[in-house]
Amino acid sequence: MSEPARMLLEGVGVDFPVFNAASLSLKNRVLSAMTGGRIDRQHDGAIVVRGLADINLEIQAGERVGLVGHNGSGKTTLLRVLSGIYFPTQGTVDIRGDCVSLINISLGIDPEATGRENIRLRGAMMGMTPAAVNARLDEIIEFSGLGDFIEMPFRTYSSGMQLRLAFAVSTSIRPQILVMDEWLSTGDEDFRERAEKRMNEVVHATEILVLASHTRELIESTCNRVIWLEHGHIRMDGPVDEVVAAYFG
């Protein structure tokens, strides 16, 4: 039996270098406005934008964590750190348990490959073995509702068909940890109902959920803890009712 999932961040910071910014005063002012003034000059004169700073955070199995904050507060950066997409420039990250990110469900999709081939590509990007993909292949195709189009190049699909295939693959496994940027829902009315049911099944099967959202009702109905990020720092971390009331007013 696998050990319970856990996510531990200690003193985590993420800096992004800004090249050729020192002599561009307009660019600096724009960056300052967009990032809340989180621009630093390092000892060697390099300019960096600080995406996250001094993040200390522990998430245990059973927690459903909502992330709130204005655009540019660091939510997406934190999601990418938790997903292993970004490595911190300061501090340490310890993730225990298999983690799947639904930040970009189209990651790994090849427009020239067929739908069937893209199921294998996207599955591999999610850490699935070829055997695991094969075991779920028929179910994924059936859920997508693409029929014979599954043998056609992805670029020939309508935008709705592309999203249906990406969604079907991305929600085909039940990871210990699920990291999401907003709730996934797509397609026509019939598919939306099935997608909503599937999303709920995936979320309920996970040990840890981290969900960034601007929707108060979604946070209140899904989460049991909320973290409020502001300018790359944790401003508030606590029970849903307390943080939601403070953030949304």
Backbone bond lengths (Angstrom), bond angles and torsions (degrees), N, CA, C in turn:
res aa  C-N    CA-C-N  psi(-1)  N-CA   C-N-CA  omega(-1)  CA-C   N-CA-C  phi
1 M - - - 1.466 - - 1.531 109.76 -
2 S 1.315 117.68 131.57 1.457 121.51 -177.66 1.520 110.52 -72.88
3 E 1.338 115.48 152.88 1.452 119.71 178.82 1.523 110.47 -72.86
4 P 1.337 117.11 155.65 1.465 119.84 -179.59 1.521 111.82 -59.52
5 A 1.311 115.58 147.41 1.458 120.68 179.54 1.531 110.24 -68.74
6 R 1.340 115.03 150.22 1.467 120.23 177.22 1.524 108.63 -158.04
7 M 1.330 115.66 146.05 1.460 121.49 175.89 1.529 107.30 -128.20
8 L 1.328 116.40 125.11 1.459 121.03 -177.50 1.523 109.49 -130.62
9 L 1.320 116.14 122.01 1.460 122.66 176.89 1.518 108.36 -119.80
10 E 1.323 116.90 129.35 1.455 121.99 -178.93 1.523 109.94 -127.99
11 G 1.333 115.77 114.74 1.462 121.22 177.50 1.510 114.17 59.79
12 V 1.317 117.02 34.67 1.472 120.54 -173.25 1.524 111.62 -78.35
13 G 1.317 114.59 132.80 1.456 122.14 173.37 1.513 109.51 -136.25
14 V 1.317 116.22 149.41 1.464 121.54 177.37 1.522 108.17 -132.36
15 D 1.328 116.74 120.70 1.460 122.62 178.66 1.524 109.67 -113.20
16 F 1.327 115.55 141.14 1.459 121.42 176.27 1.520 108.60 -115.87
17 P 1.325 118.28 121.26 1.473 119.70 178.99 1.520 110.95 -70.09
18 V 1.335 116.39 141.71 1.463 122.44 176.28 1.519 106.99 -114.82
19 F 1.326 115.84 109.23 1.453 120.42 -175.41 1.525 111.10 -83.46
20 N 1.321 116.20 142.44 1.468 123.40 178.17 1.522 112.70 60.28
21 A 1.342 116.56 28.89 1.462 118.58 -177.36 1.517 112.59 -94.23
22 A 1.311 117.92 -20.28 1.462 120.43 -171.63 1.523 112.33 -61.40
23 S 1.337 116.79 -35.80 1.460 119.52 -175.90 1.522 113.44 -96.23
24 L 1.329 116.96 2.22 1.458 120.76 -176.86 1.525 109.40 -108.04
25 S 1.342 116.32 88.91 1.455 120.13 -174.28 1.528 111.74 -64.05
26 L 1.338 117.70 -37.76 1.459 119.91 179.32 1.521 110.16 -64.03
27 K 1.340 115.05 -44.61 1.459 119.60 179.19 1.525 110.47 -60.36
28 N 1.323 116.62 -41.18 1.461 119.96 178.70 1.523 111.81 -62.17
29 R 1.335 116.06 -42.01 1.465 118.75 -179.48 1.527 111.20 -66.00
30 V 1.346 116.29 -39.41 1.465 120.01 178.21 1.523 110.58 -64.80
31 L 1.320 116.47 -45.41 1.452 120.66 178.38 1.521 111.03 -60.82
32 S 1.328 116.36 -40.64 1.449 120.48 179.72 1.522 111.00 -61.96
33 A 1.326 116.54 -41.91 1.462 120.25 179.76 1.523 111.35 -66.19
34 M 1.335 116.29 -37.39 1.460 120.88 -176.24 1.519 112.22 -76.39
35 T 1.310 117.69 -28.13 1.464 120.51 -172.84 1.513 113.20 -111.48
36 G 1.305 117.93 11.39 1.455 119.64 178.97 1.503 113.34 70.66
37 G 1.330 117.26 22.90 1.463 120.42 177.46 1.504 113.81 80.97
38 R 1.348 118.21 14.79 1.469 121.27 -177.73 1.518 110.83 -85.18
39 I 1.337 116.34 58.03 1.462 120.84 178.87 1.522 108.60 -115.86
40 D 1.319 115.95 129.39 1.458 121.16 -177.98 1.520 109.97 -122.58
41 R 1.324 115.58 149.99 1.465 121.50 171.69 1.524 106.88 -107.98
42 Q 1.331 116.31 120.15 1.446 120.83 -179.42 1.522 110.51 -76.72
43 H 1.333 115.63 171.09 1.471 120.50 -175.49 1.517 112.47 -61.57
44 D 1.346 117.18 -25.21 1.462 119.65 -180.00 1.530 111.74 -91.90
45 G 1.332 117.08 7.73 1.452 121.15 177.12 1.511 114.43 91.76
46 A 1.343 118.13 -6.92 1.457 121.10 -179.51 1.529 110.31 -69.26
47 I 1.336 115.48 144.80 1.459 121.73 178.30 1.523 109.00 -98.22
48 V 1.322 117.66 131.87 1.465 121.48 177.99 1.516 109.73 -130.26
49 V 1.323 115.33 145.76 1.457 121.85 169.88 1.524 107.40 -98.98
50 R 1.308 115.77 127.60 1.466 120.42 -177.75 1.521 109.86 -90.81
51 G 1.338 115.83 107.71 1.462 120.82 -179.74 1.505 112.82 -77.63
52 L 1.331 116.72 -40.17 1.462 122.86 176.83 1.516 108.41 -138.51
53 A 1.339 116.01 149.73 1.465 119.63 179.56 1.525 110.06 -144.74
54 D 1.333 116.05 126.06 1.461 123.30 172.47 1.531 112.02 52.40
55 I 1.324 116.42 53.75 1.461 121.58 178.16 1.519 109.43 -88.59
56 N 1.326 116.31 115.60 1.461 122.87 174.82 1.525 107.64 -115.83
57 L 1.335 115.41 118.30 1.455 118.99 -167.82 1.519 110.39 -155.61
58 E 1.326 115.93 135.29 1.464 121.15 173.65 1.520 108.61 -130.72
59 I 1.323 115.46 128.72 1.460 121.72 178.74 1.521 107.95 -122.42
60 Q 1.330 115.91 124.93 1.460 121.83 -175.37 1.522 110.84 -104.62
61 A 1.333 115.90 162.25 1.461 121.70 176.08 1.531 109.59 -55.69
62 G 1.308 115.97 138.72 1.458 121.87 -179.07 1.514 114.01 97.27
63 E 1.346 116.46 -10.61 1.460 118.85 -178.38 1.526 111.04 -90.26
64 R 1.338 113.95 140.41 1.463 123.46 174.75 1.531 106.01 -117.87
65 V 1.328 115.39 99.78 1.463 120.77 -168.99 1.527 110.49 -100.50
66 G 1.327 115.90 123.96 1.448 121.47 173.93 1.515 110.43 -95.75
67 L 1.328 117.43 137.52 1.463 122.46 175.26 1.517 108.61 -108.47
68 V 1.330 116.41 125.47 1.461 120.73 176.43 1.524 108.78 -125.49
69 G 1.332 114.98 161.36 1.463 121.37 -178.92 1.508 109.13 151.92
70 H 1.331 115.25 155.26 1.454 119.95 -179.39 1.529 110.83 -67.70
71 N 1.324 117.67 166.58 1.460 121.25 175.98 1.529 109.50 -59.09
72 G 1.326 116.40 129.85 1.455 120.89 -178.15 1.514 113.62 90.97
73 S 1.348 116.68 6.10 1.468 119.57 -178.45 1.519 112.90 -79.38
74 G 1.336 117.32 -15.20 1.460 120.37 179.29 1.515 114.30 113.29
75 K 1.339 117.64 5.41 1.471 120.40 -176.96 1.531 111.86 -60.93
76 T 1.332 116.60 -51.63 1.462 119.43 -177.42 1.517 111.13 -65.82
77 T 1.327 117.03 -37.81 1.470 120.04 177.18 1.523 110.46 -61.06
78 L 1.333 117.11 -44.01 1.464 120.34 178.98 1.525 110.72 -64.69
79 L 1.326 117.90 -42.03 1.467 120.56 177.51 1.521 110.72 -58.50
80 R 1.326 116.76 -40.42 1.464 120.44 -178.26 1.521 111.79 -72.13
81 V 1.321 117.74 -31.13 1.463 120.73 173.62 1.531 109.69 -66.73
82 L 1.335 116.51 -45.99 1.462 120.53 179.99 1.525 111.85 -63.48
83 S 1.346 116.18 -28.91 1.471 121.24 -178.93 1.518 112.58 -85.44
84 G 1.337 117.50 -8.89 1.455 120.59 -177.25 1.513 113.79 83.13
85 I 1.344 117.49 9.67 1.463 121.09 177.85 1.521 110.14 -76.72
86 Y 1.337 116.49 -42.01 1.464 122.24 175.34 1.523 109.16 -106.69
87 F 1.327 115.77 141.88 1.458 121.56 171.22 1.530 107.97 -102.62
88 P 1.318 118.01 136.80 1.473 119.39 -178.29 1.517 111.75 -67.72
89 T 1.322 115.42 147.09 1.453 120.19 175.02 1.523 110.73 -87.89
90 Q 1.330 116.53 -15.87 1.469 121.95 171.35 1.531 108.11 -137.74
91 G 1.331 115.77 151.87 1.457 121.10 174.20 1.519 113.51 81.31
92 T 1.335 115.31 -173.31 1.462 121.41 -175.68 1.523 110.50 -131.69
93 V 1.325 114.48 150.55 1.462 122.71 177.49 1.517 108.56 -126.97
94 D 1.323 117.29 129.13 1.469 122.67 178.79 1.526 107.96 -126.56
95 I 1.328 116.44 108.38 1.460 122.02 -179.73 1.518 108.35 -110.76
96 R 1.321 116.66 122.20 1.461 121.38 177.81 1.526 108.63 -115.49
97 G 1.323 115.42 120.56 1.452 121.14 -176.84 1.516 110.17 117.60
98 D 1.332 116.68 150.84 1.451 119.49 179.24 1.527 109.47 -72.96
99 C 1.320 115.13 133.55 1.466 121.96 -172.90 1.519 109.87 -122.25
100 V 1.329 116.09 131.44 1.463 121.79 175.87 1.524 108.31 -119.75
101 S 1.323 115.08 134.78 1.460 121.64 179.68 1.520 110.19 -105.26
102 L 1.330 116.19 130.70 1.456 122.07 173.53 1.522 110.00 -110.51
103 I 1.341 116.36 30.86 1.466 120.56 177.90 1.525 109.83 -66.22
104 N 1.330 116.34 -43.50 1.466 121.10 178.59 1.521 107.40 -134.24
105 I 1.333 116.81 98.53 1.462 119.49 -173.97 1.521 112.62 -74.64
106 S 1.332 117.86 -9.96 1.464 120.83 178.76 1.525 112.64 -95.68
107 L 1.340 116.59 3.10 1.463 119.96 179.86 1.527 110.09 -62.13
108 G 1.327 116.33 130.84 1.453 120.46 179.20 1.513 114.11 92.56
109 I 1.325 117.77 -2.59 1.460 121.29 -179.69 1.531 110.34 -79.43
110 D 1.335 116.51 133.38 1.465 122.81 178.11 1.531 108.10 -108.28
111 P 1.332 118.08 115.27 1.472 120.62 -177.12 1.528 113.96 -58.88
112 E 1.334 117.32 -28.82 1.464 120.46 -176.99 1.524 112.79 -85.11
113 A 1.324 117.31 -16.66 1.467 120.92 -179.03 1.529 110.12 -83.53
114 T 1.323 116.35 158.00 1.460 120.49 178.40 1.529 110.38 -72.35
115 G 1.319 115.36 167.92 1.462 119.54 176.59 1.514 111.33 -58.70
116 R 1.335 116.36 -43.53 1.471 120.50 179.60 1.530 110.96 -60.76
117 E 1.336 116.69 -44.86 1.463 120.47 179.33 1.526 110.92 -64.41
118 N 1.326 116.49 -35.84 1.466 119.55 -179.83 1.515 112.49 -70.86
119 I 1.313 117.47 -27.29 1.467 119.66 173.77 1.525 109.28 -61.07
120 R 1.327 115.69 -43.09 1.470 119.65 179.43 1.530 111.21 -67.63
121 L 1.346 116.77 -40.37 1.466 120.31 -179.38 1.525 111.04 -65.12
122 R 1.320 116.66 -49.92 1.464 120.73 -179.24 1.528 110.55 -64.21
123 G 1.336 116.39 -39.43 1.467 120.26 177.60 1.518 111.57 -59.84
124 A 1.332 116.11 -42.80 1.471 120.35 178.49 1.520 110.75 -63.78
125 M 1.352 117.21 -39.40 1.465 120.84 177.98 1.526 111.28 -62.08
126 M 1.334 116.57 -28.86 1.464 121.37 -179.60 1.528 112.32 -87.10
127 G 1.346 116.34 -0.39 1.460 119.83 178.04 1.515 114.30 91.83
128 M 1.327 117.77 10.58 1.459 120.94 179.21 1.525 110.10 -79.34
129 T 1.316 116.79 141.84 1.452 121.23 175.53 1.530 109.10 -78.36
130 P 1.344 117.97 158.76 1.471 119.60 176.21 1.524 112.53 -54.17
131 A 1.342 116.48 -38.45 1.469 119.73 179.50 1.523 111.10 -64.77
132 A 1.342 116.49 -39.36 1.465 120.45 -179.90 1.522 110.66 -67.19
133 V 1.346 116.42 -38.88 1.462 119.92 177.75 1.523 110.09 -64.27
134 N 1.345 116.55 -45.19 1.461 120.44 -179.89 1.517 112.03 -60.34
135 A 1.327 116.32 -37.45 1.461 120.28 -179.06 1.522 112.40 -66.56
136 R 1.338 116.61 -26.59 1.465 120.84 -177.11 1.523 113.04 -106.18
137 L 1.332 116.77 -1.93 1.458 121.20 -170.48 1.529 112.79 -57.10
138 D 1.325 117.29 -51.11 1.468 120.53 -177.46 1.525 111.35 -62.87
139 E 1.320 116.25 -40.14 1.468 120.11 -179.56 1.522 110.82 -65.75
140 I 1.331 117.20 -40.09 1.470 121.44 179.48 1.529 110.01 -63.70
141 I 1.327 116.23 -46.00 1.468 120.41 -179.78 1.528 110.34 -62.33
142 E 1.326 116.83 -44.35 1.467 120.26 179.86 1.520 111.32 -62.70
143 F 1.332 116.67 -42.77 1.467 119.64 -178.28 1.522 111.08 -66.27
144 S 1.330 117.08 -35.57 1.459 120.32 -179.09 1.523 111.93 -66.79
145 G 1.337 116.89 -27.40 1.452 120.82 179.83 1.520 113.95 71.10
146 L 1.338 117.47 21.26 1.464 120.19 -175.38 1.531 113.48 -84.43
147 G 1.337 117.34 -16.75 1.458 119.90 177.79 1.519 111.94 57.98
148 D 1.343 116.39 -133.25 1.470 121.20 -177.36 1.521 112.94 -68.11
149 F 1.322 117.28 -16.57 1.469 119.98 178.63 1.526 111.72 -64.81
150 I 1.325 117.04 -14.31 1.458 120.44 -178.70 1.523 111.10 -62.38
151 E 1.358 116.95 -21.83 1.466 121.08 179.15 1.530 112.21 -92.80
152 M 1.329 117.27 1.06 1.468 121.48 -179.20 1.528 110.11 -94.95
153 P 1.360 117.53 156.07 1.478 119.67 176.84 1.524 111.39 -60.13
154 F 1.307 115.32 143.19 1.463 121.76 -178.08 1.526 111.48 -58.15
155 R 1.343 117.58 -34.05 1.463 121.09 -177.41 1.520 112.68 -65.35
156 T 1.345 117.78 -17.91 1.466 120.35 179.84 1.528 111.87 -84.85
157 Y 1.336 117.90 -6.27 1.464 121.22 -178.30 1.526 110.07 -78.07
158 S 1.320 115.43 152.08 1.463 120.04 167.90 1.523 108.45 -70.49
159 S 1.334 117.41 165.18 1.470 119.96 -180.00 1.524 110.86 -60.27
160 G 1.327 117.10 -36.84 1.470 120.26 178.64 1.513 112.08 -65.04
161 M 1.329 117.21 -40.60 1.466 121.28 178.47 1.516 110.71 -66.45
162 Q 1.329 116.63 -39.14 1.463 120.11 178.63 1.520 110.84 -62.17
163 L 1.317 116.92 -44.16 1.456 120.67 -179.94 1.526 111.35 -66.23
164 R 1.328 117.01 -38.82 1.459 120.24 179.68 1.521 111.53 -62.12
165 L 1.341 116.56 -42.71 1.461 119.37 179.12 1.524 110.80 -66.79
166 A 1.341 117.35 -46.29 1.469 120.92 179.72 1.520 110.64 -60.64
167 F 1.323 117.18 -41.58 1.460 121.41 179.18 1.528 110.74 -64.65
168 A 1.341 116.72 -44.99 1.461 120.64 -178.13 1.519 111.78 -59.42
169 V 1.346 116.74 -41.53 1.468 120.19 179.50 1.525 110.45 -70.31
170 S 1.322 116.12 -46.72 1.468 121.04 -172.77 1.522 112.71 -65.35
171 T 1.320 117.54 -26.56 1.473 120.44 -178.54 1.521 112.30 -105.18
172 S 1.328 116.76 18.67 1.465 120.14 -175.78 1.521 113.09 -84.84
173 I 1.330 118.02 -12.06 1.462 120.46 -179.28 1.530 109.55 -119.18
174 R 1.308 115.68 164.76 1.463 122.69 -177.85 1.523 109.20 -121.12
175 P 1.330 117.48 86.06 1.476 120.54 -176.50 1.529 111.53 -76.64
176 Q 1.328 115.66 163.65 1.466 119.61 173.48 1.527 111.04 -68.36
177 I 1.353 115.92 -36.39 1.461 121.44 -177.07 1.526 108.46 -125.01
178 L 1.329 115.99 131.16 1.457 121.43 179.00 1.527 108.83 -123.26
179 V 1.335 116.18 126.26 1.458 122.39 -179.70 1.520 108.16 -116.15
180 M 1.344 116.98 124.53 1.463 121.36 -173.70 1.521 111.69 -134.46
181 D 1.328 115.00 146.76 1.459 122.28 171.46 1.523 106.64 -113.28
182 E 1.326 116.23 100.04 1.461 124.36 -173.38 1.527 110.69 69.57
183 W 1.314 115.67 163.92 1.464 123.71 -177.50 1.515 109.37 -82.47
184 L 1.323 116.76 138.29 1.461 120.57 179.89 1.519 110.77 -87.49
185 S 1.305 116.29 127.04 1.459 122.43 174.25 1.513 107.23 -156.80
186 T 1.319 116.82 130.40 1.456 119.25 -174.97 1.514 111.33 -155.87
187 G 1.333 115.89 164.59 1.451 121.50 173.62 1.510 114.43 92.48
188 D 1.345 115.25 -172.21 1.456 120.75 179.57 1.529 109.90 -74.80
189 E 1.323 116.40 -179.65 1.468 120.58 -173.38 1.526 112.23 -58.90
190 D 1.346 115.84 -44.22 1.464 119.54 -179.62 1.519 111.33 -62.59
191 F 1.336 116.45 -46.41 1.460 119.32 -179.17 1.521 110.75 -68.23
192 R 1.335 117.74 -35.84 1.462 120.96 -179.86 1.526 111.40 -60.61
193 E 1.321 116.39 -39.61 1.468 119.81 178.60 1.524 110.91 -64.70
194 R 1.328 116.08 -43.81 1.463 119.69 178.32 1.518 111.07 -67.33
195 A 1.339 116.69 -37.28 1.463 120.67 179.34 1.523 110.68 -65.19
196 E 1.332 116.46 -41.40 1.468 120.54 179.31 1.526 110.59 -62.52
197 K 1.323 116.25 -43.80 1.475 120.44 178.77 1.523 110.19 -62.90
198 R 1.331 115.91 -43.30 1.469 120.42 -178.92 1.524 110.94 -65.04
199 M 1.333 117.62 -42.58 1.458 120.42 179.05 1.516 110.69 -60.37
200 N 1.317 116.85 -43.17 1.468 120.38 178.55 1.527 111.48 -62.27
201 E 1.335 116.61 -39.17 1.466 120.20 178.19 1.522 110.82 -63.74
202 V 1.334 116.29 -43.29 1.470 120.52 179.88 1.522 110.46 -63.20
203 V 1.330 116.45 -47.53 1.467 121.21 -178.03 1.526 111.02 -62.15
204 H 1.321 117.40 -44.25 1.466 120.63 -178.05 1.525 112.06 -67.46
205 A 1.347 117.25 -25.05 1.457 120.61 -178.87 1.527 112.78 -82.60
206 T 1.326 117.45 -16.41 1.464 120.10 -177.56 1.526 111.31 -81.30
207 E 1.315 115.57 154.12 1.466 120.62 174.78 1.526 110.71 -83.55
208 I 1.339 116.23 -36.48 1.469 121.47 -179.93 1.525 108.53 -131.09
209 L 1.326 115.79 133.52 1.460 122.07 172.56 1.522 108.50 -121.37
210 V 1.336 116.24 132.01 1.467 121.36 171.34 1.529 106.35 -122.33
211 L 1.325 116.23 116.69 1.462 122.33 -172.72 1.517 110.63 -128.22
212 A 1.328 116.35 117.07 1.465 120.92 174.02 1.522 108.13 -91.25
213 S 1.332 116.62 131.78 1.457 119.61 -178.20 1.515 110.98 -155.97
214 H 1.347 115.21 152.59 1.457 122.03 172.94 1.533 111.01 -99.17
215 T 1.331 117.03 1.93 1.453 121.71 -173.45 1.522 111.11 -100.24
216 R 1.307 116.23 113.99 1.462 121.65 -177.52 1.530 111.60 -59.70
217 E 1.335 116.92 -46.21 1.461 121.13 -176.40 1.528 111.45 -62.08
218 L 1.336 117.06 -38.93 1.460 120.77 179.32 1.520 110.89 -65.93
219 I 1.321 116.82 -43.71 1.465 121.08 178.30 1.528 110.13 -61.10
220 E 1.317 116.50 -45.24 1.467 120.52 -177.29 1.524 112.13 -66.93
221 S 1.330 117.38 -35.24 1.467 119.97 -176.23 1.525 113.19 -85.03
222 T 1.337 117.42 -19.39 1.460 120.83 -172.26 1.527 113.54 -108.56
223 C 1.334 117.32 -33.32 1.465 120.91 -167.17 1.527 113.08 -104.45
224 N 1.334 115.38 157.28 1.469 121.32 173.25 1.535 111.49 -120.03
225 R 1.341 115.16 7.03 1.466 121.24 176.65 1.524 107.42 -157.33
226 V 1.321 116.64 144.69 1.459 120.22 -179.63 1.524 110.02 -132.56
227 I 1.336 115.32 137.29 1.458 121.91 175.73 1.523 108.04 -116.31
228 W 1.319 116.00 126.80 1.462 122.56 179.87 1.519 107.82 -102.95
229 L 1.345 116.22 115.81 1.460 121.81 177.86 1.521 110.38 -98.53
230 E 1.326 115.20 141.60 1.458 120.37 176.60 1.524 108.39 -146.28
231 H 1.326 116.46 122.02 1.462 122.98 179.77 1.527 112.30 51.52
232 G 1.333 116.13 40.29 1.460 120.40 175.78 1.512 115.49 81.73
233 H 1.339 117.28 1.30 1.468 122.06 178.35 1.523 110.21 -114.44
234 I 1.319 116.56 157.44 1.459 120.91 171.79 1.521 108.11 -82.41
235 R 1.318 116.79 112.51 1.459 120.85 178.57 1.522 111.25 -84.03
236 M 1.353 116.87 -36.38 1.461 120.58 -177.53 1.519 108.85 -154.03
237 D 1.315 117.16 142.75 1.456 123.46 -178.93 1.520 107.28 -146.06
238 G 1.345 117.22 116.25 1.447 118.37 -177.59 1.509 113.46 -178.96
239 P 1.339 116.69 -162.24 1.468 121.77 -179.72 1.526 111.72 -60.39
240 V 1.318 115.55 152.86 1.457 121.20 -174.63 1.520 112.17 -56.43
241 D 1.322 117.17 -49.45 1.470 119.64 -174.05 1.524 112.10 -62.32
242 E 1.328 116.94 -38.74 1.464 120.27 -177.68 1.538 111.68 -70.10
243 V 1.321 117.08 -48.44 1.454 120.10 -175.91 1.533 110.50 -71.67
244 V 1.327 116.90 -41.21 1.459 120.07 179.11 1.521 111.41 -61.47
245 A 1.327 116.51 -42.07 1.465 120.52 178.78 1.534 110.97 -62.80
246 A 1.330 116.46 -40.10 1.458 120.33 -178.90 1.523 111.51 -71.34
247 Y 1.329 116.69 -39.97 1.463 120.54 -175.27 1.533 112.09 -78.77
248 F 1.334 116.70 -51.66 1.447 120.34 -176.16 1.532 112.72 -83.55
249 G 1.333 115.87 -16.80 1.447 119.63 -178.57 1.509 111.72 81.88
